[in-house]
Amino acid sequence: MNIPKAVYDPAKKSKNLFTTIPGLITLVISILVAFNVITVDQSGVLQTHATSLLQSGTAVYAAIMGIIAVFKATD
């Protein structure tokens, strides 16, 4: 199966997960609201919690990378 280059171009590696992951979470929440699984009020709270989790995950990743840099860095 060939994917069109307009959708996925393997020559252009994207490192933009900071917009992809929240976008997917927002999409899932929107679908849940559309099918009346959750209410609009619940979706706002859920989006806030998801954002907090992503930010804390980013902070943990940065801390781990900092620790690795301290011990593996060369002058």
HTML snippet that shows the backbone in 3Dmol.js (N, CA, C, O; Angstrom):
<script src="https://3Dmol.org/build/3Dmol-min.js"></script>
<div id="view" style="width:600px;height:400px;position:relative"></div>
<script>
const pdb = `
ATOM      1  N   MET A   1       0.833  -1.176   0.000  1.00  0.00           N
ATOM      2  CA  MET A   1       0.000   0.000   0.000  1.00  0.00           C
ATOM      3  C   MET A   1       0.877   1.237   0.000  1.00  0.00           C
ATOM      4  O   MET A   1       1.715   1.411   0.885  1.00  0.00           O
ATOM      5  N   ASN A   2       0.689   2.083  -0.975  1.00  0.00           N
ATOM      6  CA  ASN A   2       1.449   3.322  -1.068  1.00  0.00           C
ATOM      7  C   ASN A   2       0.655   4.474  -0.478  1.00  0.00           C
ATOM      8  O   ASN A   2      -0.488   4.720  -0.862  1.00  0.00           O
ATOM      9  N   ILE A   3       1.271   5.172   0.457  1.00  0.00           N
ATOM     10  CA  ILE A   3       0.639   6.346   1.063  1.00  0.00           C
ATOM     11  C   ILE A   3       1.096   7.572   0.286  1.00  0.00           C
ATOM     12  O   ILE A   3       2.293   7.732   0.052  1.00  0.00           O
ATOM     13  N   PRO A   4       0.168   8.450  -0.122  1.00  0.00           N
ATOM     14  CA  PRO A   4       0.560   9.638  -0.881  1.00  0.00           C
ATOM     15  C   PRO A   4       1.512  10.524  -0.084  1.00  0.00           C
ATOM     16  O   PRO A   4       1.404  10.613   1.139  1.00  0.00           O
ATOM     17  N   LYS A   5       2.445  11.178  -0.776  1.00  0.00           N
ATOM     18  CA  LYS A   5       3.419  12.033  -0.104  1.00  0.00           C
ATOM     19  C   LYS A   5       2.767  13.238   0.566  1.00  0.00           C
ATOM     20  O   LYS A   5       3.351  13.841   1.467  1.00  0.00           O
ATOM     21  N   ALA A   6       1.558  13.591   0.128  1.00  0.00           N
ATOM     22  CA  ALA A   6       0.857  14.691   0.783  1.00  0.00           C
ATOM     23  C   ALA A   6       0.452  14.306   2.202  1.00  0.00           C
ATOM     24  O   ALA A   6       0.272  15.177   3.053  1.00  0.00           O
ATOM     25  N   VAL A   7       0.309  13.002   2.460  1.00  0.00           N
ATOM     26  CA  VAL A   7      -0.073  12.516   3.782  1.00  0.00           C
ATOM     27  C   VAL A   7       1.153  12.155   4.602  1.00  0.00           C
ATOM     28  O   VAL A   7       1.272  12.551   5.762  1.00  0.00           O
ATOM     29  N   TYR A   8       2.071  11.397   3.993  1.00  0.00           N
ATOM     30  CA  TYR A   8       3.269  10.957   4.710  1.00  0.00           C
ATOM     31  C   TYR A   8       4.449  10.932   3.756  1.00  0.00           C
ATOM     32  O   TYR A   8       4.450  10.196   2.769  1.00  0.00           O
ATOM     33  N   ASP A   9       5.451  11.740   4.057  1.00  0.00           N
ATOM     34  CA  ASP A   9       6.662  11.766   3.252  1.00  0.00           C
ATOM     35  C   ASP A   9       7.818  11.285   4.120  1.00  0.00           C
ATOM     36  O   ASP A   9       8.240  12.005   5.025  1.00  0.00           O
ATOM     37  N   PRO A  10       8.344  10.081   3.868  1.00  0.00           N
ATOM     38  CA  PRO A  10       9.405   9.551   4.720  1.00  0.00           C
ATOM     39  C   PRO A  10      10.685  10.378   4.680  1.00  0.00           C
ATOM     40  O   PRO A  10      11.512  10.261   5.585  1.00  0.00           O
ATOM     41  N   ALA A  11      10.871  11.208   3.659  1.00  0.00           N
ATOM     42  CA  ALA A  11      12.067  12.038   3.580  1.00  0.00           C
ATOM     43  C   ALA A  11      12.011  13.201   4.566  1.00  0.00           C
ATOM     44  O   ALA A  11      13.048  13.758   4.927  1.00  0.00           O
ATOM     45  N   LYS A  12      10.816  13.569   5.001  1.00  0.00           N
ATOM     46  CA  LYS A  12      10.649  14.677   5.941  1.00  0.00           C
ATOM     47  C   LYS A  12      10.229  14.111   7.291  1.00  0.00           C
ATOM     48  O   LYS A  12       9.044  13.902   7.551  1.00  0.00           O
ATOM     49  N   LYS A  13      11.201  13.871   8.129  1.00  0.00           N
ATOM     50  CA  LYS A  13      10.918  13.315   9.447  1.00  0.00           C
ATOM     51  C   LYS A  13      10.359  14.419  10.351  1.00  0.00           C
ATOM     52  O   LYS A  13      10.968  15.478  10.505  1.00  0.00           O
ATOM     53  N   SER A  14       9.234  14.163  10.924  1.00  0.00           N
ATOM     54  CA  SER A  14       8.594  15.130  11.809  1.00  0.00           C
ATOM     55  C   SER A  14       8.861  14.750  13.251  1.00  0.00           C
ATOM     56  O   SER A  14       8.727  13.590  13.638  1.00  0.00           O
ATOM     57  N   LYS A  15       9.237  15.736  14.034  1.00  0.00           N
ATOM     58  CA  LYS A  15       9.438  15.526  15.467  1.00  0.00           C
ATOM     59  C   LYS A  15       8.456  16.404  16.220  1.00  0.00           C
ATOM     60  O   LYS A  15       8.800  17.006  17.237  1.00  0.00           O
ATOM     61  N   ASN A  16       7.252  16.474  15.726  1.00  0.00           N
ATOM     62  CA  ASN A  16       6.272  17.399  16.245  1.00  0.00           C
ATOM     63  C   ASN A  16       5.200  16.674  17.053  1.00  0.00           C
ATOM     64  O   ASN A  16       4.008  16.884  16.827  1.00  0.00           O
ATOM     65  N   LEU A  17       5.605  15.837  17.978  1.00  0.00           N
ATOM     66  CA  LEU A  17       4.649  15.099  18.796  1.00  0.00           C
ATOM     67  C   LEU A  17       3.922  15.988  19.793  1.00  0.00           C
ATOM     68  O   LEU A  17       2.869  15.612  20.311  1.00  0.00           O
ATOM     69  N   PHE A  18       4.485  17.180  20.069  1.00  0.00           N
ATOM     70  CA  PHE A  18       3.855  18.073  21.019  1.00  0.00           C
ATOM     71  C   PHE A  18       2.555  18.664  20.482  1.00  0.00           C
ATOM     72  O   PHE A  18       1.756  19.190  21.258  1.00  0.00           O
ATOM     73  N   THR A  19       2.330  18.591  19.194  1.00  0.00           N
ATOM     74  CA  THR A  19       1.035  18.993  18.644  1.00  0.00           C
ATOM     75  C   THR A  19       0.217  17.793  18.184  1.00  0.00           C
ATOM     76  O   THR A  19      -1.012  17.857  18.154  1.00  0.00           O
ATOM     77  N   THR A  20       0.877  16.718  17.831  1.00  0.00           N
ATOM     78  CA  THR A  20       0.160  15.534  17.361  1.00  0.00           C
ATOM     79  C   THR A  20      -0.608  14.849  18.491  1.00  0.00           C
ATOM     80  O   THR A  20      -1.786  14.531  18.332  1.00  0.00           O
ATOM     81  N   ILE A  21       0.036  14.623  19.613  1.00  0.00           N
ATOM     82  CA  ILE A  21      -0.612  13.917  20.722  1.00  0.00           C
ATOM     83  C   ILE A  21      -1.792  14.700  21.276  1.00  0.00           C
ATOM     84  O   ILE A  21      -2.868  14.120  21.424  1.00  0.00           O
ATOM     85  N   PRO A  22      -1.652  15.996  21.592  1.00  0.00           N
ATOM     86  CA  PRO A  22      -2.842  16.740  22.048  1.00  0.00           C
ATOM     87  C   PRO A  22      -3.935  16.803  20.983  1.00  0.00           C
ATOM     88  O   PRO A  22      -5.121  16.817  21.314  1.00  0.00           O
ATOM     89  N   GLY A  23      -3.551  16.839  19.730  1.00  0.00           N
ATOM     90  CA  GLY A  23      -4.546  16.833  18.667  1.00  0.00           C
ATOM     91  C   GLY A  23      -5.347  15.543  18.644  1.00  0.00           C
ATOM     92  O   GLY A  23      -6.563  15.565  18.452  1.00  0.00           O
ATOM     93  N   LEU A  24      -4.673  14.423  18.838  1.00  0.00           N
ATOM     94  CA  LEU A  24      -5.363  13.134  18.893  1.00  0.00           C
ATOM     95  C   LEU A  24      -6.270  13.037  20.119  1.00  0.00           C
ATOM     96  O   LEU A  24      -7.377  12.504  20.040  1.00  0.00           O
ATOM     97  N   ILE A  25      -5.800  13.548  21.238  1.00  0.00           N
ATOM     98  CA  ILE A  25      -6.624  13.540  22.452  1.00  0.00           C
ATOM     99  C   ILE A  25      -7.871  14.390  22.248  1.00  0.00           C
ATOM    100  O   ILE A  25      -8.971  13.988  22.629  1.00  0.00           O
ATOM    101  N   THR A  26      -7.702  15.562  21.649  1.00  0.00           N
ATOM    102  CA  THR A  26      -8.839  16.440  21.373  1.00  0.00           C
ATOM    103  C   THR A  26      -9.822  15.771  20.418  1.00  0.00           C
ATOM    104  O   THR A  26     -11.035  15.898  20.587  1.00  0.00           O
ATOM    105  N   LEU A  27      -9.309  15.063  19.420  1.00  0.00           N
ATOM    106  CA  LEU A  27     -10.170  14.349  18.479  1.00  0.00           C
ATOM    107  C   LEU A  27     -10.993  13.277  19.185  1.00  0.00           C
ATOM    108  O   LEU A  27     -12.196  13.159  18.952  1.00  0.00           O
ATOM    109  N   VAL A  28     -10.347  12.502  20.041  1.00  0.00           N
ATOM    110  CA  VAL A  28     -11.055  11.447  20.768  1.00  0.00           C
ATOM    111  C   VAL A  28     -12.119  12.046  21.680  1.00  0.00           C
ATOM    112  O   VAL A  28     -13.236  11.532  21.745  1.00  0.00           O
ATOM    113  N   ILE A  29     -11.789  13.121  22.383  1.00  0.00           N
ATOM    114  CA  ILE A  29     -12.760  13.773  23.266  1.00  0.00           C
ATOM    115  C   ILE A  29     -13.931  14.317  22.459  1.00  0.00           C
ATOM    116  O   ILE A  29     -15.080  14.206  22.886  1.00  0.00           O
ATOM    117  N   SER A  30     -13.655  14.901  21.304  1.00  0.00           N
ATOM    118  CA  SER A  30     -14.729  15.421  20.450  1.00  0.00           C
ATOM    119  C   SER A  30     -15.655  14.309  19.977  1.00  0.00           C
ATOM    120  O   SER A  30     -16.871  14.493  19.927  1.00  0.00           O
ATOM    121  N   ILE A  31     -15.095  13.171  19.633  1.00  0.00           N
ATOM    122  CA  ILE A  31     -15.909  12.033  19.202  1.00  0.00           C
ATOM    123  C   ILE A  31     -16.768  11.525  20.356  1.00  0.00           C
ATOM    124  O   ILE A  31     -17.935  11.184  20.161  1.00  0.00           O
ATOM    125  N   LEU A  32     -16.192  11.475  21.556  1.00  0.00           N
ATOM    126  CA  LEU A  32     -16.965  11.041  22.724  1.00  0.00           C
ATOM    127  C   LEU A  32     -18.130  11.983  23.007  1.00  0.00           C
ATOM    128  O   LEU A  32     -19.215  11.534  23.378  1.00  0.00           O
ATOM    129  N   VAL A  33     -17.912  13.290  22.833  1.00  0.00           N
ATOM    130  CA  VAL A  33     -19.004  14.259  23.018  1.00  0.00           C
ATOM    131  C   VAL A  33     -20.041  14.099  21.915  1.00  0.00           C
ATOM    132  O   VAL A  33     -21.241  14.173  22.180  1.00  0.00           O
ATOM    133  N   ALA A  34     -19.598  13.885  20.693  1.00  0.00           N
ATOM    134  CA  ALA A  34     -20.524  13.748  19.565  1.00  0.00           C
ATOM    135  C   ALA A  34     -21.457  12.553  19.728  1.00  0.00           C
ATOM    136  O   ALA A  34     -22.621  12.611  19.330  1.00  0.00           O
ATOM    137  N   PHE A  35     -20.947  11.470  20.313  1.00  0.00           N
ATOM    138  CA  PHE A  35     -21.764  10.283  20.514  1.00  0.00           C
ATOM    139  C   PHE A  35     -22.424  10.242  21.896  1.00  0.00           C
ATOM    140  O   PHE A  35     -22.929   9.203  22.319  1.00  0.00           O
ATOM    141  N   ASN A  36     -22.413  11.368  22.586  1.00  0.00           N
ATOM    142  CA  ASN A  36     -23.048  11.520  23.906  1.00  0.00           C
ATOM    143  C   ASN A  36     -22.528  10.522  24.942  1.00  0.00           C
ATOM    144  O   ASN A  36     -23.272  10.096  25.825  1.00  0.00           O
ATOM    145  N   VAL A  37     -21.273  10.157  24.835  1.00  0.00           N
ATOM    146  CA  VAL A  37     -20.658   9.306  25.851  1.00  0.00           C
ATOM    147  C   VAL A  37     -20.308  10.156  27.069  1.00  0.00           C
ATOM    148  O   VAL A  37     -20.471   9.722  28.209  1.00  0.00           O
ATOM    149  N   ILE A  38     -19.825  11.371  26.815  1.00  0.00           N
ATOM    150  CA  ILE A  38     -19.550  12.333  27.878  1.00  0.00           C
ATOM    151  C   ILE A  38     -20.215  13.655  27.518  1.00  0.00           C
ATOM    152  O   ILE A  38     -20.562  13.891  26.361  1.00  0.00           O
ATOM    153  N   THR A  39     -20.388  14.513  28.517  1.00  0.00           N
ATOM    154  CA  THR A  39     -20.999  15.826  28.269  1.00  0.00           C
ATOM    155  C   THR A  39     -19.914  16.835  27.924  1.00  0.00           C
ATOM    156  O   THR A  39     -18.721  16.560  28.047  1.00  0.00           O
ATOM    157  N   VAL A  40     -20.353  17.997  27.493  1.00  0.00           N
ATOM    158  CA  VAL A  40     -19.411  19.060  27.143  1.00  0.00           C
ATOM    159  C   VAL A  40     -18.643  19.510  28.384  1.00  0.00           C
ATOM    160  O   VAL A  40     -17.449  19.798  28.305  1.00  0.00           O
ATOM    161  N   ASP A  41     -19.325  19.572  29.530  1.00  0.00           N
ATOM    162  CA  ASP A  41     -18.644  19.957  30.766  1.00  0.00           C
ATOM    163  C   ASP A  41     -17.571  18.940  31.145  1.00  0.00           C
ATOM    164  O   ASP A  41     -16.479  19.313  31.573  1.00  0.00           O
ATOM    165  N   GLN A  42     -17.881  17.677  30.989  1.00  0.00           N
ATOM    166  CA  GLN A  42     -16.900  16.636  31.289  1.00  0.00           C
ATOM    167  C   GLN A  42     -15.723  16.695  30.323  1.00  0.00           C
ATOM    168  O   GLN A  42     -14.588  16.411  30.707  1.00  0.00           O
ATOM    169  N   SER A  43     -15.986  17.059  29.082  1.00  0.00           N
ATOM    170  CA  SER A  43     -14.900  17.127  28.106  1.00  0.00           C
ATOM    171  C   SER A  43     -13.909  18.233  28.453  1.00  0.00           C
ATOM    172  O   SER A  43     -12.707  18.084  28.234  1.00  0.00           O
ATOM    173  N   GLY A  44     -14.411  19.342  28.994  1.00  0.00           N
ATOM    174  CA  GLY A  44     -13.508  20.418  29.400  1.00  0.00           C
ATOM    175  C   GLY A  44     -12.586  19.983  30.521  1.00  0.00           C
ATOM    176  O   GLY A  44     -11.389  20.269  30.499  1.00  0.00           O
ATOM    177  N   VAL A  45     -13.147  19.291  31.502  1.00  0.00           N
ATOM    178  CA  VAL A  45     -12.340  18.794  32.619  1.00  0.00           C
ATOM    179  C   VAL A  45     -11.351  17.739  32.128  1.00  0.00           C
ATOM    180  O   VAL A  45     -10.190  17.730  32.539  1.00  0.00           O
ATOM    181  N   LEU A  46     -11.810  16.858  31.256  1.00  0.00           N
ATOM    182  CA  LEU A  46     -10.948  15.813  30.717  1.00  0.00           C
ATOM    183  C   LEU A  46      -9.794  16.408  29.907  1.00  0.00           C
ATOM    184  O   LEU A  46      -8.662  15.930  29.991  1.00  0.00           O
ATOM    185  N   GLN A  47     -10.077  17.436  29.133  1.00  0.00           N
ATOM    186  CA  GLN A  47      -9.028  18.094  28.349  1.00  0.00           C
ATOM    187  C   GLN A  47      -7.993  18.746  29.263  1.00  0.00           C
ATOM    188  O   GLN A  47      -6.798  18.714  28.973  1.00  0.00           O
ATOM    189  N   THR A  48      -8.454  19.336  30.366  1.00  0.00           N
ATOM    190  CA  THR A  48      -7.532  19.948  31.328  1.00  0.00           C
ATOM    191  C   THR A  48      -6.620  18.895  31.952  1.00  0.00           C
ATOM    192  O   THR A  48      -5.416  19.115  32.083  1.00  0.00           O
ATOM    193  N   HIS A  49      -7.186  17.761  32.332  1.00  0.00           N
ATOM    194  CA  HIS A  49      -6.380  16.686  32.916  1.00  0.00           C
ATOM    195  C   HIS A  49      -5.399  16.113  31.892  1.00  0.00           C
ATOM    196  O   HIS A  49      -4.253  15.821  32.233  1.00  0.00           O
ATOM    197  N   ALA A  50      -5.829  15.953  30.664  1.00  0.00           N
ATOM    198  CA  ALA A  50      -4.939  15.431  29.617  1.00  0.00           C
ATOM    199  C   ALA A  50      -3.774  16.383  29.376  1.00  0.00           C
ATOM    200  O   ALA A  50      -2.637  15.945  29.201  1.00  0.00           O
ATOM    201  N   THR A  51      -4.052  17.672  29.366  1.00  0.00           N
ATOM    202  CA  THR A  51      -2.989  18.665  29.174  1.00  0.00           C
ATOM    203  C   THR A  51      -1.997  18.618  30.325  1.00  0.00           C
ATOM    204  O   THR A  51      -0.787  18.703  30.111  1.00  0.00           O
ATOM    205  N   SER A  52      -2.500  18.484  31.536  1.00  0.00           N
ATOM    206  CA  SER A  52      -1.616  18.392  32.708  1.00  0.00           C
ATOM    207  C   SER A  52      -0.725  17.164  32.631  1.00  0.00           C
ATOM    208  O   SER A  52       0.464  17.240  32.942  1.00  0.00           O
ATOM    209  N   LEU A  53      -1.286  16.034  32.220  1.00  0.00           N
ATOM    210  CA  LEU A  53      -0.494  14.814  32.087  1.00  0.00           C
ATOM    211  C   LEU A  53       0.585  14.956  31.021  1.00  0.00           C
ATOM    212  O   LEU A  53       1.714  14.503  31.213  1.00  0.00           O
ATOM    213  N   LEU A  54       0.245  15.578  29.909  1.00  0.00           N
ATOM    214  CA  LEU A  54       1.244  15.768  28.847  1.00  0.00           C
ATOM    215  C   LEU A  54       2.364  16.695  29.299  1.00  0.00           C
ATOM    216  O   LEU A  54       3.534  16.451  29.002  1.00  0.00           O
ATOM    217  N   GLN A  55       2.010  17.754  30.015  1.00  0.00           N
ATOM    218  CA  GLN A  55       3.035  18.680  30.501  1.00  0.00           C
ATOM    219  C   GLN A  55       3.939  18.018  31.528  1.00  0.00           C
ATOM    220  O   GLN A  55       5.148  18.248  31.528  1.00  0.00           O
ATOM    221  N   SER A  56       3.369  17.199  32.403  1.00  0.00           N
ATOM    222  CA  SER A  56       4.202  16.509  33.387  1.00  0.00           C
ATOM    223  C   SER A  56       5.086  15.464  32.705  1.00  0.00           C
ATOM    224  O   SER A  56       6.231  15.262  33.108  1.00  0.00           O
ATOM    225  N   GLY A  57       4.562  14.804  31.679  1.00  0.00           N
ATOM    226  CA  GLY A  57       5.376  13.868  30.919  1.00  0.00           C
ATOM    227  C   GLY A  57       6.543  14.551  30.231  1.00  0.00           C
ATOM    228  O   GLY A  57       7.646  14.007  30.179  1.00  0.00           O
ATOM    229  N   THR A  58       6.303  15.728  29.708  1.00  0.00           N
ATOM    230  CA  THR A  58       7.368  16.501  29.070  1.00  0.00           C
ATOM    231  C   THR A  58       8.413  16.915  30.091  1.00  0.00           C
ATOM    232  O   THR A  58       9.610  16.880  29.803  1.00  0.00           O
ATOM    233  N   ALA A  59       7.973  17.306  31.282  1.00  0.00           N
ATOM    234  CA  ALA A  59       8.913  17.705  32.330  1.00  0.00           C
ATOM    235  C   ALA A  59       9.775  16.528  32.774  1.00  0.00           C
ATOM    236  O   ALA A  59      10.977  16.689  32.987  1.00  0.00           O
ATOM    237  N   VAL A  60       9.179  15.353  32.917  1.00  0.00           N
ATOM    238  CA  VAL A  60       9.943  14.163  33.306  1.00  0.00           C
ATOM    239  C   VAL A  60      10.951  13.805  32.218  1.00  0.00           C
ATOM    240  O   VAL A  60      12.097  13.470  32.517  1.00  0.00           O
ATOM    241  N   TYR A  61      10.532  13.876  30.968  1.00  0.00           N
ATOM    242  CA  TYR A  61      11.437  13.593  29.849  1.00  0.00           C
ATOM    243  C   TYR A  61      12.619  14.564  29.850  1.00  0.00           C
ATOM    244  O   TYR A  61      13.763  14.150  29.663  1.00  0.00           O
ATOM    245  N   ALA A  62      12.346  15.851  30.060  1.00  0.00           N
ATOM    246  CA  ALA A  62      13.417  16.845  30.085  1.00  0.00           C
ATOM    247  C   ALA A  62      14.367  16.602  31.256  1.00  0.00           C
ATOM    248  O   ALA A  62      15.579  16.769  31.117  1.00  0.00           O
ATOM    249  N   ALA A  63      13.824  16.210  32.400  1.00  0.00           N
ATOM    250  CA  ALA A  63      14.675  15.931  33.556  1.00  0.00           C
ATOM    251  C   ALA A  63      15.580  14.732  33.296  1.00  0.00           C
ATOM    252  O   ALA A  63      16.762  14.761  33.638  1.00  0.00           O
ATOM    253  N   ILE A  64      15.036  13.690  32.699  1.00  0.00           N
ATOM    254  CA  ILE A  64      15.838  12.508  32.389  1.00  0.00           C
ATOM    255  C   ILE A  64      16.924  12.847  31.373  1.00  0.00           C
ATOM    256  O   ILE A  64      18.065  12.403  31.507  1.00  0.00           O
ATOM    257  N   MET A  65      16.574  13.627  30.366  1.00  0.00           N
ATOM    258  CA  MET A  65      17.571  14.028  29.364  1.00  0.00           C
ATOM    259  C   MET A  65      18.662  14.889  29.999  1.00  0.00           C
ATOM    260  O   MET A  65      19.830  14.795  29.620  1.00  0.00           O
ATOM    261  N   GLY A  66      18.281  15.728  30.966  1.00  0.00           N
ATOM    262  CA  GLY A  66      19.272  16.544  31.675  1.00  0.00           C
ATOM    263  C   GLY A  66      20.221  15.690  32.487  1.00  0.00           C
ATOM    264  O   GLY A  66      21.427  15.941  32.499  1.00  0.00           O
ATOM    265  N   ILE A  67      19.694  14.682  33.167  1.00  0.00           N
ATOM    266  CA  ILE A  67      20.543  13.785  33.957  1.00  0.00           C
ATOM    267  C   ILE A  67      21.498  13.020  33.044  1.00  0.00           C
ATOM    268  O   ILE A  67      22.677  12.865  33.364  1.00  0.00           O
ATOM    269  N   ILE A  68      20.996  12.549  31.928  1.00  0.00           N
ATOM    270  CA  ILE A  68      21.857  11.836  30.970  1.00  0.00           C
ATOM    271  C   ILE A  68      22.941  12.768  30.442  1.00  0.00           C
ATOM    272  O   ILE A  68      24.094  12.363  30.296  1.00  0.00           O
ATOM    273  N   ALA A  69      22.576  14.011  30.155  1.00  0.00           N
ATOM    274  CA  ALA A  69      23.550  14.968  29.643  1.00  0.00           C
ATOM    275  C   ALA A  69      24.643  15.272  30.666  1.00  0.00           C
ATOM    276  O   ALA A  69      25.796  15.487  30.292  1.00  0.00           O
ATOM    277  N   VAL A  70      24.292  15.290  31.945  1.00  0.00           N
ATOM    278  CA  VAL A  70      25.282  15.564  32.980  1.00  0.00           C
ATOM    279  C   VAL A  70      26.354  14.478  33.017  1.00  0.00           C
ATOM    280  O   VAL A  70      27.541  14.776  33.147  1.00  0.00           O
ATOM    281  N   PHE A  71      25.939  13.238  32.905  1.00  0.00           N
ATOM    282  CA  PHE A  71      26.881  12.139  33.031  1.00  0.00           C
ATOM    283  C   PHE A  71      27.531  11.721  31.707  1.00  0.00           C
ATOM    284  O   PHE A  71      28.595  11.102  31.717  1.00  0.00           O
ATOM    285  N   LYS A  72      26.921  12.044  30.589  1.00  0.00           N
ATOM    286  CA  LYS A  72      27.475  11.618  29.305  1.00  0.00           C
ATOM    287  C   LYS A  72      28.106  12.750  28.504  1.00  0.00           C
ATOM    288  O   LYS A  72      28.693  12.514  27.448  1.00  0.00           O
ATOM    289  N   ALA A  73      27.986  13.978  29.003  1.00  0.00           N
ATOM    290  CA  ALA A  73      28.498  15.119  28.239  1.00  0.00           C
ATOM    291  C   ALA A  73      30.033  15.082  28.182  1.00  0.00           C
ATOM    292  O   ALA A  73      30.704  14.687  29.135  1.00  0.00           O
ATOM    293  N   THR A  74      30.549  15.504  27.044  1.00  0.00           N
ATOM    294  CA  THR A  74      32.002  15.607  26.886  1.00  0.00           C
ATOM    295  C   THR A  74      32.362  17.039  26.547  1.00  0.00           C
ATOM    296  O   THR A  74      31.624  17.737  25.851  1.00  0.00           O
ATOM    297  N   ASP A  75      33.503  17.462  27.048  1.00  0.00           N
ATOM    298  CA  ASP A  75      33.959  18.845  26.785  1.00  0.00           C
ATOM    299  C   ASP A  75      34.830  18.900  25.566  1.00  0.00           C
ATOM    300  O   ASP A  75      35.302  19.974  25.193  1.00  0.00           O
TER     301      ASP A  75
END
`;
const viewer = $3Dmol.createViewer("view");
viewer.addModel(pdb, "pdb");
viewer.setStyle({}, {cartoon: {color: "spectrum"}});
viewer.zoomTo();
viewer.render();
</script>
